[in-house]
Amino acid sequence: MAGNSVWTITAFVLTILVIFSYLFGEKYPPFKAVSYLLIGVAAGYAAIVVIYQVLYPRLLVPFLFPALGYSRIIALVPLVLSALLLLKIFPGTSRFGNIASGIMVGAAAGVIIGGAILGTVFAQSKAAILLFDPELGVQPGRLLDALFMLFGTISTLLYFQFGGKQRGGRSTEKTGLIKVLSGFGKLFIAITLGALFAGVISAAISALAERLSFLSQVIRLWIR
């Protein structure tokens, strides 16, 4: 019970410091102190997760206990790459760490690009194509949605089409139908960015409302 009270008081004080110090400015010392505390706690938590969920079970256990069915040869691969990555700390040996860095960047890029293509591009394309599937029946509402999505997709892609004609001494500009459609694409992009920004603002307001609700609950609990 006492432990819960300590953590409640800590959360209350930190919330008050963040809210009021942010109102006075980000350069206010309490805001910096809380920011450093948040970064330190997050870094410590990430380090603990990496140690107990990645390094120990996937590197040390296979290398130290091969009798459990693990292969030391396979375990040597991440161990060697980790050692090469540590060499980037020193300027004289940093070039040897480029091998590990290249593998990390290549693997991450492959996962990200593959996920984006298979999970987003193909899925969105399939969803848009299915709207024109005649087996689903021709419905005015469905057809209107399909045409609207098709128009938005084409116009947005044409906005990123940088070709055009140069007239006189002026810069290269899009002409004709391409210019009109790219203008609609710019409108679709603006609406999308506005919606994303509104989502970020609403999430921030929700977090603020939750913190204010927490403060009011704690104050009412203490008044009782």
C-alpha positions as CSV (number, residue, x, y, z in Angstrom):
1,M,0.0,0.0,0.0
2,A,2.9,2.3,0.9
3,G,4.6,1.5,-2.3
4,N,1.5,2.4,-4.3
5,S,1.3,5.8,-2.4
6,V,5.0,6.5,-3.3
7,W,4.5,5.8,-7.0
8,T,1.2,7.8,-7.0
9,I,3.0,10.8,-5.4
10,T,5.9,10.4,-7.9
11,A,3.5,10.3,-10.8
12,F,1.6,13.3,-9.5
13,V,4.7,15.5,-9.0
14,L,6.2,14.6,-12.3
15,T,2.9,15.3,-14.1
16,I,2.6,18.7,-12.4
17,L,6.3,19.5,-13.3
18,V,5.8,18.6,-16.9
19,I,2.6,20.5,-17.4
20,F,3.5,23.7,-15.7
21,S,7.2,23.8,-16.8
22,Y,6.1,23.2,-20.4
23,L,3.7,26.2,-20.1
24,F,6.6,28.4,-18.9
25,G,8.9,27.0,-21.6
26,E,11.0,24.0,-22.6
27,K,14.1,25.6,-21.2
28,Y,12.7,25.6,-17.7
29,P,14.9,23.4,-15.5
30,P,12.1,21.1,-14.2
31,F,11.1,20.2,-17.7
32,K,14.7,19.3,-18.6
33,A,15.0,17.2,-15.5
34,V,11.9,15.3,-16.2
35,S,12.9,14.9,-19.9
36,Y,16.3,13.5,-18.9
37,L,14.6,11.2,-16.4
38,L,12.2,9.9,-19.1
39,I,15.1,9.3,-21.5
40,G,17.2,7.5,-18.9
41,V,14.3,5.2,-17.8
42,A,13.5,4.4,-21.4
43,A,17.1,3.7,-22.2
44,G,17.5,1.5,-19.1
45,Y,14.3,-0.4,-20.0
46,A,15.4,-0.9,-23.6
47,A,18.8,-2.2,-22.4
48,I,17.1,-4.7,-20.0
49,V,14.9,-5.9,-22.7
50,V,17.8,-6.4,-25.1
51,I,19.9,-8.2,-22.6
52,Y,17.2,-10.6,-21.3
53,Q,15.3,-11.2,-24.6
54,V,18.0,-10.9,-27.2
55,L,21.6,-11.2,-26.0
56,Y,21.1,-13.8,-23.3
57,P,18.7,-16.3,-25.0
58,R,19.9,-15.9,-28.6
59,L,23.7,-15.3,-28.1
60,L,25.0,-16.5,-24.8
61,V,22.8,-19.5,-24.2
62,P,23.6,-21.1,-27.6
63,F,27.3,-20.4,-27.2
64,L,27.7,-21.5,-23.6
65,F,25.3,-24.5,-23.6
66,P,25.7,-26.4,-26.9
67,A,24.5,-29.6,-25.2
68,L,20.9,-28.2,-25.2
69,G,20.8,-28.7,-29.0
70,Y,22.3,-25.3,-30.0
71,S,25.1,-24.9,-32.5
72,R,28.2,-22.9,-31.4
73,I,29.1,-22.2,-35.1
74,I,25.8,-20.5,-35.7
75,A,26.2,-18.6,-32.4
76,L,29.6,-17.4,-33.5
77,V,28.1,-15.4,-36.4
78,P,26.2,-12.8,-34.3
79,L,29.1,-12.8,-31.8
80,V,31.6,-11.9,-34.5
81,L,29.3,-9.3,-35.9
82,S,28.8,-7.7,-32.5
83,A,32.6,-7.6,-32.0
84,L,33.0,-5.9,-35.4
85,L,30.3,-3.4,-34.5
86,L,32.1,-2.5,-31.3
87,L,35.2,-1.7,-33.3
88,K,33.3,1.4,-34.7
89,I,33.9,3.1,-31.4
90,F,37.6,3.6,-32.2
91,P,38.5,5.7,-35.2
92,G,41.4,3.5,-36.3
93,T,39.3,0.3,-36.5
94,S,35.9,1.8,-37.4
95,R,36.2,0.6,-41.0
96,F,36.0,-3.0,-39.8
97,G,32.6,-2.4,-38.3
98,N,31.2,-1.4,-41.7
99,I,30.6,-5.1,-42.4
100,A,28.2,-5.5,-39.4
101,S,26.6,-2.1,-40.1
102,G,26.0,-3.0,-43.7
103,I,24.4,-6.3,-42.7
104,M,22.2,-4.5,-40.2
105,V,21.1,-1.8,-42.6
106,G,20.5,-4.3,-45.4
107,A,18.4,-6.6,-43.3
108,A,16.4,-3.7,-41.9
109,A,15.8,-2.3,-45.3
110,G,14.8,-5.7,-46.6
111,V,12.3,-6.1,-43.8
112,I,10.9,-2.6,-44.1
113,I,10.6,-2.6,-47.9
114,G,9.2,-6.1,-47.9
115,G,6.6,-5.2,-45.3
116,A,5.7,-2.0,-47.1
117,I,5.2,-3.8,-50.4
118,L,3.5,-7.0,-49.2
119,G,1.6,-5.5,-46.3
120,T,0.7,-2.1,-47.7
121,V,1.1,-1.7,-51.5
122,F,-0.3,-5.1,-52.5
123,A,-3.0,-5.1,-49.8
124,Q,-4.2,-1.6,-50.7
125,S,-4.1,-2.4,-54.4
126,K,-6.0,-5.6,-53.9
127,A,-8.6,-3.8,-51.8
128,A,-9.0,-1.1,-54.5
129,I,-9.3,-3.6,-57.3
130,L,-11.9,-5.7,-55.5
131,L,-14.2,-2.7,-55.5
132,F,-14.5,-3.2,-59.3
133,D,-15.1,-6.9,-59.0
134,P,-18.3,-7.7,-61.0
135,E,-19.0,-10.8,-58.9
136,L,-19.8,-8.5,-56.0
137,G,-22.5,-6.8,-57.9
138,V,-22.8,-3.3,-59.3
139,Q,-23.9,-1.0,-56.5
140,P,-23.9,2.7,-57.0
141,G,-22.3,3.5,-53.6
142,R,-19.6,0.9,-54.1
143,L,-18.9,2.0,-57.7
144,L,-18.7,5.7,-56.5
145,D,-16.2,4.8,-53.8
146,A,-14.1,2.8,-56.3
147,L,-14.0,5.6,-58.8
148,F,-13.2,8.1,-56.1
149,M,-10.3,6.0,-54.8
150,L,-9.0,5.4,-58.4
151,F,-9.1,9.1,-59.1
152,G,-7.3,10.0,-55.9
153,T,-4.6,7.4,-56.5
154,I,-4.0,8.4,-60.1
155,S,-4.0,12.2,-59.3
156,T,-1.7,11.7,-56.3
157,L,0.8,9.7,-58.4
158,L,0.7,12.3,-61.1
159,Y,1.6,15.0,-58.6
160,F,4.9,13.3,-58.2
161,Q,5.4,13.2,-62.0
162,F,8.1,15.9,-62.5
163,G,8.2,15.9,-66.2
164,G,6.9,18.8,-68.3
165,K,7.7,21.3,-71.0
166,Q,9.8,24.4,-70.9
167,R,8.3,27.4,-72.5
168,G,10.5,30.4,-73.2
169,G,12.9,31.2,-70.4
170,R,10.6,29.9,-67.7
171,S,11.2,26.8,-65.6
172,T,9.7,23.4,-66.7
173,E,6.0,23.2,-65.9
174,K,3.4,20.5,-66.2
175,T,0.9,21.1,-68.9
176,G,-2.6,20.2,-69.9
177,L,-4.5,17.4,-68.1
178,I,-1.4,16.4,-66.1
179,K,-1.3,19.8,-64.4
180,V,-5.0,19.7,-63.6
181,L,-4.8,16.1,-62.2
182,S,-1.7,16.9,-60.2
183,G,-3.5,19.8,-58.6
184,F,-6.2,17.4,-57.4
185,G,-3.4,15.1,-56.2
186,K,-2.0,18.0,-54.2
187,L,-5.4,18.4,-52.6
188,F,-5.6,14.7,-51.7
189,I,-2.2,14.9,-50.1
190,A,-3.1,18.0,-48.2
191,I,-6.3,16.3,-46.8
192,T,-4.3,13.2,-45.8
193,L,-1.6,15.3,-44.0
194,G,-4.3,17.3,-42.3
195,A,-6.0,14.1,-41.1
196,L,-2.8,12.8,-39.8
197,F,-2.0,16.0,-38.0
198,A,-5.5,16.1,-36.5
199,G,-4.9,12.5,-35.3
200,V,-1.7,13.6,-33.6
201,I,-3.4,16.5,-32.0
202,S,-6.3,14.4,-30.8
203,A,-3.9,11.9,-29.3
204,A,-2.0,14.6,-27.5
205,I,-5.3,16.1,-26.2
206,S,-6.4,12.6,-25.1
207,A,-3.1,12.1,-23.2
208,L,-3.5,15.6,-21.6
209,A,-7.1,14.8,-20.6
210,E,-6.0,11.5,-19.0
211,R,-3.3,13.2,-17.0
212,L,-5.7,15.9,-15.8
213,S,-8.2,13.3,-14.8
214,F,-5.4,11.5,-12.9
215,L,-4.5,14.7,-11.1
216,S,-8.1,15.4,-10.2
217,Q,-8.6,11.8,-8.9
218,V,-5.5,12.0,-6.7
219,I,-6.5,15.4,-5.3
220,R,-10.0,14.1,-4.5
221,L,-8.4,11.0,-2.9
222,W,-6.2,13.2,-0.7
223,I,-9.0,15.5,0.3
224,R,-11.0,12.6,1.6
